[in-house]
Amino acid sequence: MGKIVINEEYCKGCELCTLACAKKYIKLGSEFNRNGYYFVEYCDAEGNCTGCALCAEMCPDAAIEVWK
């Protein structure tokens, strides 16, 4: 199983990672970071992430780390 860590300060809320996630475990949050952007949140309470890392590959700001 995989685990996703999102650096909230690097995220600009472009949502490319949400499109890349086949399981839809990443969504745009409702809070702002210090730069004034909404940032994405990882929402997999059951721990079913496959760790495919497509979300991290799509992120233009390198704001996502994937751990297996």
Biopython code that builds the backbone (N, CA, C, O; Angstrom):
import numpy as np
from Bio.PDB.StructureBuilder import StructureBuilder

atoms = [
    (1, "MET", "N", (0.829, -1.185, 0.000)),
    (1, "MET", "CA", (0.000, 0.000, 0.000)),
    (1, "MET", "C", (0.873, 1.248, 0.000)),
    (1, "MET", "O", (1.976, 1.251, 0.547)),
    (2, "GLY", "N", (0.373, 2.281, -0.608)),
    (2, "GLY", "CA", (1.119, 3.520, -0.715)),
    (2, "GLY", "C", (0.625, 4.579, 0.246)),
    (2, "GLY", "O", (-0.470, 4.487, 0.799)),
    (3, "LYS", "N", (1.450, 5.575, 0.428)),
    (3, "LYS", "CA", (1.097, 6.725, 1.251)),
    (3, "LYS", "C", (1.548, 7.977, 0.519)),
    (3, "LYS", "O", (2.663, 8.030, 0.001)),
    (4, "ILE", "N", (0.699, 8.970, 0.473)),
    (4, "ILE", "CA", (0.998, 10.211, -0.215)),
    (4, "ILE", "C", (1.221, 11.317, 0.811)),
    (4, "ILE", "O", (0.441, 11.472, 1.752)),
    (5, "VAL", "N", (2.292, 12.083, 0.620)),
    (5, "VAL", "CA", (2.575, 13.243, 1.469)),
    (5, "VAL", "C", (2.578, 14.470, 0.569)),
    (5, "VAL", "O", (3.326, 14.534, -0.407)),
    (6, "ILE", "N", (1.740, 15.438, 0.902)),
    (6, "ILE", "CA", (1.605, 16.653, 0.092)),
    (6, "ILE", "C", (2.198, 17.835, 0.852)),
    (6, "ILE", "O", (1.820, 18.105, 1.991)),
    (7, "ASN", "N", (3.123, 18.529, 0.214)),
    (7, "ASN", "CA", (3.683, 19.744, 0.790)),
    (7, "ASN", "C", (2.724, 20.881, 0.453)),
    (7, "ASN", "O", (2.683, 21.357, -0.682)),
    (8, "GLU", "N", (1.967, 21.305, 1.434)),
    (8, "GLU", "CA", (0.907, 22.298, 1.232)),
    (8, "GLU", "C", (1.435, 23.637, 0.730)),
    (8, "GLU", "O", (0.742, 24.342, -0.004)),
    (9, "GLU", "N", (2.648, 23.989, 1.117)),
    (9, "GLU", "CA", (3.203, 25.280, 0.721)),
    (9, "GLU", "C", (3.659, 25.304, -0.734)),
    (9, "GLU", "O", (3.678, 26.371, -1.348)),
    (10, "TYR", "N", (4.021, 24.172, -1.294)),
    (10, "TYR", "CA", (4.430, 24.107, -2.701)),
    (10, "TYR", "C", (3.239, 23.990, -3.642)),
    (10, "TYR", "O", (3.331, 24.384, -4.805)),
    (11, "CYS", "N", (2.134, 23.459, -3.160)),
    (11, "CYS", "CA", (0.965, 23.188, -4.004)),
    (11, "CYS", "C", (0.289, 24.486, -4.428)),
    (11, "CYS", "O", (0.064, 25.382, -3.614)),
    (12, "LYS", "N", (-0.031, 24.572, -5.724)),
    (12, "LYS", "CA", (-0.730, 25.736, -6.264)),
    (12, "LYS", "C", (-2.165, 25.425, -6.649)),
    (12, "LYS", "O", (-2.852, 26.269, -7.223)),
    (13, "GLY", "N", (-2.623, 24.217, -6.337)),
    (13, "GLY", "CA", (-4.014, 23.850, -6.582)),
    (13, "GLY", "C", (-4.374, 23.686, -8.044)),
    (13, "GLY", "O", (-5.517, 23.938, -8.425)),
    (14, "CYS", "N", (-3.430, 23.269, -8.871)),
    (14, "CYS", "CA", (-3.702, 23.118, -10.305)),
    (14, "CYS", "C", (-4.604, 21.913, -10.587)),
    (14, "CYS", "O", (-5.228, 21.837, -11.646)),
    (15, "GLU", "N", (-4.670, 20.979, -9.647)),
    (15, "GLU", "CA", (-5.510, 19.779, -9.714)),
    (15, "GLU", "C", (-5.097, 18.764, -10.776)),
    (15, "GLU", "O", (-5.892, 17.886, -11.112)),
    (16, "LEU", "N", (-3.889, 18.854, -11.313)),
    (16, "LEU", "CA", (-3.418, 17.834, -12.255)),
    (16, "LEU", "C", (-3.309, 16.476, -11.556)),
    (16, "LEU", "O", (-3.554, 15.437, -12.169)),
    (17, "CYS", "N", (-2.944, 16.488, -10.282)),
    (17, "CYS", "CA", (-2.828, 15.235, -9.532)),
    (17, "CYS", "C", (-4.190, 14.580, -9.331)),
    (17, "CYS", "O", (-4.286, 13.353, -9.308)),
    (18, "THR", "N", (-5.235, 15.375, -9.186)),
    (18, "THR", "CA", (-6.571, 14.805, -9.008)),
    (18, "THR", "C", (-7.024, 14.091, -10.274)),
    (18, "THR", "O", (-7.738, 13.091, -10.205)),
    (19, "LEU", "N", (-6.613, 14.600, -11.422)),
    (19, "LEU", "CA", (-6.938, 13.945, -12.687)),
    (19, "LEU", "C", (-6.132, 12.664, -12.874)),
    (19, "LEU", "O", (-6.615, 11.713, -13.489)),
    (20, "ALA", "N", (-4.914, 12.631, -12.351)),
    (20, "ALA", "CA", (-4.039, 11.471, -12.524)),
    (20, "ALA", "C", (-4.395, 10.323, -11.590)),
    (20, "ALA", "O", (-4.099, 9.168, -11.898)),
    (21, "CYS", "N", (-5.017, 10.614, -10.467)),
    (21, "CYS", "CA", (-5.320, 9.580, -9.478)),
    (21, "CYS", "C", (-6.525, 8.751, -9.923)),
    (21, "CYS", "O", (-7.656, 9.237, -9.933)),
    (22, "ALA", "N", (-6.269, 7.510, -10.285)),
    (22, "ALA", "CA", (-7.338, 6.617, -10.756)),
    (22, "ALA", "C", (-8.336, 6.288, -9.648)),
    (22, "ALA", "O", (-9.513, 6.054, -9.923)),
    (23, "LYS", "N", (-7.876, 6.270, -8.411)),
    (23, "LYS", "CA", (-8.739, 5.940, -7.271)),
    (23, "LYS", "C", (-9.455, 7.162, -6.694)),
    (23, "LYS", "O", (-10.320, 7.023, -5.829)),
    (24, "LYS", "N", (-9.096, 8.359, -7.169)),
    (24, "LYS", "CA", (-9.699, 9.623, -6.714)),
    (24, "LYS", "C", (-9.493, 9.869, -5.219)),
    (24, "LYS", "O", (-10.418, 10.279, -4.517)),
    (25, "TYR", "N", (-8.268, 9.614, -4.737)),
    (25, "TYR", "CA", (-7.936, 9.826, -3.337)),
    (25, "TYR", "C", (-7.370, 11.218, -3.061)),
    (25, "TYR", "O", (-7.047, 11.541, -1.918)),
    (26, "ILE", "N", (-7.251, 12.031, -4.091)),
    (26, "ILE", "CA", (-6.748, 13.394, -3.919)),
    (26, "ILE", "C", (-7.843, 14.350, -4.364)),
    (26, "ILE", "O", (-8.442, 14.182, -5.426)),
    (27, "LYS", "N", (-8.097, 15.361, -3.529)),
    (27, "LYS", "CA", (-9.127, 16.348, -3.860)),
    (27, "LYS", "C", (-8.646, 17.741, -3.464)),
    (27, "LYS", "O", (-7.754, 17.895, -2.630)),
    (28, "LEU", "N", (-9.245, 18.729, -4.071)),
    (28, "LEU", "CA", (-8.911, 20.115, -3.740)),
    (28, "LEU", "C", (-9.506, 20.455, -2.385)),
    (28, "LEU", "O", (-10.695, 20.245, -2.146)),
    (29, "GLY", "N", (-8.674, 20.978, -1.507)),
    (29, "GLY", "CA", (-9.103, 21.305, -0.155)),
    (29, "GLY", "C", (-9.838, 22.628, -0.070)),
    (29, "GLY", "O", (-10.061, 23.295, -1.080)),
    (30, "SER", "N", (-10.206, 22.994, 1.132)),
    (30, "SER", "CA", (-10.954, 24.229, 1.351)),
    (30, "SER", "C", (-10.155, 25.276, 2.114)),
    (30, "SER", "O", (-10.697, 26.310, 2.501)),
    (31, "GLU", "N", (-8.864, 25.013, 2.334)),
    (31, "GLU", "CA", (-8.007, 25.962, 3.041)),
    (31, "GLU", "C", (-6.949, 26.518, 2.096)),
    (31, "GLU", "O", (-6.601, 25.898, 1.091)),
    (32, "PHE", "N", (-6.446, 27.700, 2.440)),
    (32, "PHE", "CA", (-5.397, 28.359, 1.672)),
    (32, "PHE", "C", (-4.030, 28.062, 2.277)),
    (32, "PHE", "O", (-3.916, 27.824, 3.479)),
    (33, "ASN", "N", (-2.988, 28.077, 1.436)),
    (33, "ASN", "CA", (-1.622, 28.035, 1.964)),
    (33, "ASN", "C", (-1.123, 29.474, 2.108)),
    (33, "ASN", "O", (-1.885, 30.414, 1.881)),
    (34, "ARG", "N", (0.133, 29.657, 2.476)),
    (34, "ARG", "CA", (0.672, 31.009, 2.686)),
    (34, "ARG", "C", (0.710, 31.842, 1.419)),
    (34, "ARG", "O", (0.731, 33.071, 1.486)),
    (35, "ASN", "N", (0.720, 31.194, 0.269)),
    (35, "ASN", "CA", (0.763, 31.917, -1.000)),
    (35, "ASN", "C", (-0.629, 32.275, -1.528)),
    (35, "ASN", "O", (-0.753, 32.921, -2.568)),
    (36, "GLY", "N", (-1.659, 31.859, -0.819)),
    (36, "GLY", "CA", (-3.021, 32.202, -1.207)),
    (36, "GLY", "C", (-3.685, 31.208, -2.141)),
    (36, "GLY", "O", (-4.720, 31.514, -2.734)),
    (37, "TYR", "N", (-3.108, 30.025, -2.282)),
    (37, "TYR", "CA", (-3.677, 28.995, -3.149)),
    (37, "TYR", "C", (-4.422, 27.954, -2.312)),
    (37, "TYR", "O", (-4.013, 27.631, -1.197)),
    (38, "TYR", "N", (-5.511, 27.440, -2.861)),
    (38, "TYR", "CA", (-6.101, 26.239, -2.278)),
    (38, "TYR", "C", (-5.147, 25.094, -2.582)),
    (38, "TYR", "O", (-4.632, 25.002, -3.696)),
    (39, "PHE", "N", (-4.906, 24.235, -1.625)),
    (39, "PHE", "CA", (-4.018, 23.102, -1.865)),
    (39, "PHE", "C", (-4.808, 21.802, -1.820)),
    (39, "PHE", "O", (-5.892, 21.740, -1.240)),
    (40, "VAL", "N", (-4.249, 20.766, -2.439)),
    (40, "VAL", "CA", (-4.938, 19.479, -2.497)),
    (40, "VAL", "C", (-4.728, 18.702, -1.197)),
    (40, "VAL", "O", (-3.770, 18.929, -0.458)),
    (41, "GLU", "N", (-5.653, 17.781, -0.946)),
    (41, "GLU", "CA", (-5.597, 16.951, 0.252)),
    (41, "GLU", "C", (-5.676, 15.481, -0.143)),
    (41, "GLU", "O", (-6.347, 15.114, -1.107)),
    (42, "TYR", "N", (-4.990, 14.669, 0.607)),
    (42, "TYR", "CA", (-5.026, 13.222, 0.426)),
    (42, "TYR", "C", (-6.147, 12.691, 1.312)),
    (42, "TYR", "O", (-6.136, 12.934, 2.519)),
    (43, "CYS", "N", (-7.097, 11.984, 0.754)),
    (43, "CYS", "CA", (-8.267, 11.544, 1.524)),
    (43, "CYS", "C", (-8.525, 10.048, 1.336)),
    (43, "CYS", "O", (-9.560, 9.648, 0.802)),
    (44, "ASP", "N", (-7.576, 9.234, 1.778)),
    (44, "ASP", "CA", (-7.716, 7.781, 1.709)),
    (44, "ASP", "C", (-7.673, 7.227, 3.129)),
    (44, "ASP", "O", (-6.623, 6.780, 3.591)),
    (45, "ALA", "N", (-8.791, 7.255, 3.808)),
    (45, "ALA", "CA", (-8.854, 6.822, 5.199)),
    (45, "ALA", "C", (-8.626, 5.325, 5.359)),
    (45, "ALA", "O", (-8.173, 4.878, 6.413)),
    (46, "GLU", "N", (-8.928, 4.557, 4.340)),
    (46, "GLU", "CA", (-8.817, 3.102, 4.430)),
    (46, "GLU", "C", (-7.435, 2.581, 4.055)),
    (46, "GLU", "O", (-7.152, 1.402, 4.269)),
    (47, "GLY", "N", (-6.576, 3.417, 3.506)),
    (47, "GLY", "CA", (-5.236, 3.006, 3.143)),
    (47, "GLY", "C", (-5.172, 2.147, 1.896)),
    (47, "GLY", "O", (-4.365, 1.219, 1.831)),
    (48, "ASN", "N", (-5.996, 2.431, 0.914)),
    (48, "ASN", "CA", (-6.051, 1.630, -0.309)),
    (48, "ASN", "C", (-5.250, 2.206, -1.470)),
    (48, "ASN", "O", (-5.356, 1.704, -2.589)),
    (49, "CYS", "N", (-4.464, 3.229, -1.240)),
    (49, "CYS", "CA", (-3.632, 3.807, -2.296)),
    (49, "CYS", "C", (-2.663, 2.750, -2.811)),
    (49, "CYS", "O", (-2.039, 2.042, -2.022)),
    (50, "THR", "N", (-2.538, 2.644, -4.112)),
    (50, "THR", "CA", (-1.662, 1.640, -4.706)),
    (50, "THR", "C", (-0.205, 2.080, -4.749)),
    (50, "THR", "O", (0.683, 1.250, -4.944)),
    (51, "GLY", "N", (0.052, 3.363, -4.573)),
    (51, "GLY", "CA", (1.425, 3.874, -4.624)),
    (51, "GLY", "C", (1.957, 3.972, -6.035)),
    (51, "GLY", "O", (3.167, 3.880, -6.242)),
    (52, "CYS", "N", (1.086, 4.157, -7.010)),
    (52, "CYS", "CA", (1.504, 4.192, -8.418)),
    (52, "CYS", "C", (2.345, 5.428, -8.750)),
    (52, "CYS", "O", (3.104, 5.408, -9.719)),
    (53, "ALA", "N", (2.225, 6.489, -7.972)),
    (53, "ALA", "CA", (2.993, 7.731, -8.094)),
    (53, "ALA", "C", (2.649, 8.559, -9.333)),
    (53, "ALA", "O", (3.415, 9.451, -9.697)),
    (54, "LEU", "N", (1.532, 8.291, -9.982)),
    (54, "LEU", "CA", (1.129, 9.131, -11.111)),
    (54, "LEU", "C", (0.835, 10.558, -10.664)),
    (54, "LEU", "O", (1.086, 11.508, -11.406)),
    (55, "CYS", "N", (0.309, 10.708, -9.469)),
    (55, "CYS", "CA", (0.019, 12.049, -8.948)),
    (55, "CYS", "C", (1.314, 12.856, -8.811)),
    (55, "CYS", "O", (1.358, 14.030, -9.178)),
    (56, "ALA", "N", (2.352, 12.232, -8.289)),
    (56, "ALA", "CA", (3.636, 12.922, -8.113)),
    (56, "ALA", "C", (4.281, 13.244, -9.447)),
    (56, "ALA", "O", (4.916, 14.289, -9.594)),
    (57, "GLU", "N", (4.125, 12.355, -10.424)),
    (57, "GLU", "CA", (4.696, 12.602, -11.747)),
    (57, "GLU", "C", (3.991, 13.757, -12.453)),
    (57, "GLU", "O", (4.621, 14.484, -13.222)),
    (58, "MET", "N", (2.711, 13.934, -12.208)),
    (58, "MET", "CA", (1.940, 15.000, -12.849)),
    (58, "MET", "C", (2.154, 16.362, -12.200)),
    (58, "MET", "O", (1.920, 17.391, -12.834)),
    (59, "CYS", "N", (2.594, 16.380, -10.949)),
    (59, "CYS", "CA", (2.714, 17.639, -10.203)),
    (59, "CYS", "C", (3.860, 18.492, -10.751)),
    (59, "CYS", "O", (5.019, 18.085, -10.677)),
    (60, "PRO", "N", (3.549, 19.673, -11.301)),
    (60, "PRO", "CA", (4.598, 20.536, -11.860)),
    (60, "PRO", "C", (5.436, 21.226, -10.789)),
    (60, "PRO", "O", (6.490, 21.782, -11.098)),
    (61, "ASP", "N", (4.986, 21.199, -9.538)),
    (61, "ASP", "CA", (5.691, 21.895, -8.461)),
    (61, "ASP", "C", (6.396, 20.952, -7.501)),
    (61, "ASP", "O", (6.925, 21.396, -6.482)),
    (62, "ALA", "N", (6.415, 19.667, -7.803)),
    (62, "ALA", "CA", (7.046, 18.652, -6.949)),
    (62, "ALA", "C", (6.550, 18.739, -5.517)),
    (62, "ALA", "O", (7.338, 18.669, -4.574)),
    (63, "ALA", "N", (5.250, 18.891, -5.358)),
    (63, "ALA", "CA", (4.650, 19.046, -4.034)),
    (63, "ALA", "C", (4.173, 17.717, -3.449)),
    (63, "ALA", "O", (3.671, 17.689, -2.325)),
    (64, "ILE", "N", (4.320, 16.610, -4.193)),
    (64, "ILE", "CA", (3.798, 15.318, -3.745)),
    (64, "ILE", "C", (4.922, 14.290, -3.662)),
    (64, "ILE", "O", (5.718, 14.139, -4.588)),
    (65, "GLU", "N", (4.966, 13.596, -2.541)),
    (65, "GLU", "CA", (5.868, 12.461, -2.350)),
    (65, "GLU", "C", (5.010, 11.216, -2.175)),
    (65, "GLU", "O", (3.983, 11.256, -1.497)),
    (66, "VAL", "N", (5.427, 10.117, -2.782)),
    (66, "VAL", "CA", (4.697, 8.859, -2.638)),
    (66, "VAL", "C", (5.615, 7.841, -1.994)),
    (66, "VAL", "O", (6.744, 7.634, -2.436)),
    (67, "TRP", "N", (5.118, 7.211, -0.946)),
    (67, "TRP", "CA", (5.858, 6.193, -0.208)),
    (67, "TRP", "C", (5.156, 4.862, -0.373)),
    (67, "TRP", "O", (3.929, 4.787, -0.301)),
    (68, "LYS", "N", (5.929, 3.808, -0.595)),
    (68, "LYS", "CA", (5.349, 2.467, -0.711)),
    (68, "LYS", "C", (5.685, 1.657, 0.510)),
    (68, "LYS", "O", (5.288, 0.496, 0.608)),
]
sb = StructureBuilder()
sb.init_structure("model")
sb.init_model(0)
sb.init_chain("A")
sb.init_seg("    ")
for serial, (resi, resn, name, xyz) in enumerate(atoms, 1):
    if name == "N":
        sb.init_residue(resn, " ", resi, " ")
    sb.init_atom(name, np.array(xyz, "f"), 0.0, 1.0, " ", f" {name:<3s}", serial, name[0])
structure = sb.get_structure()
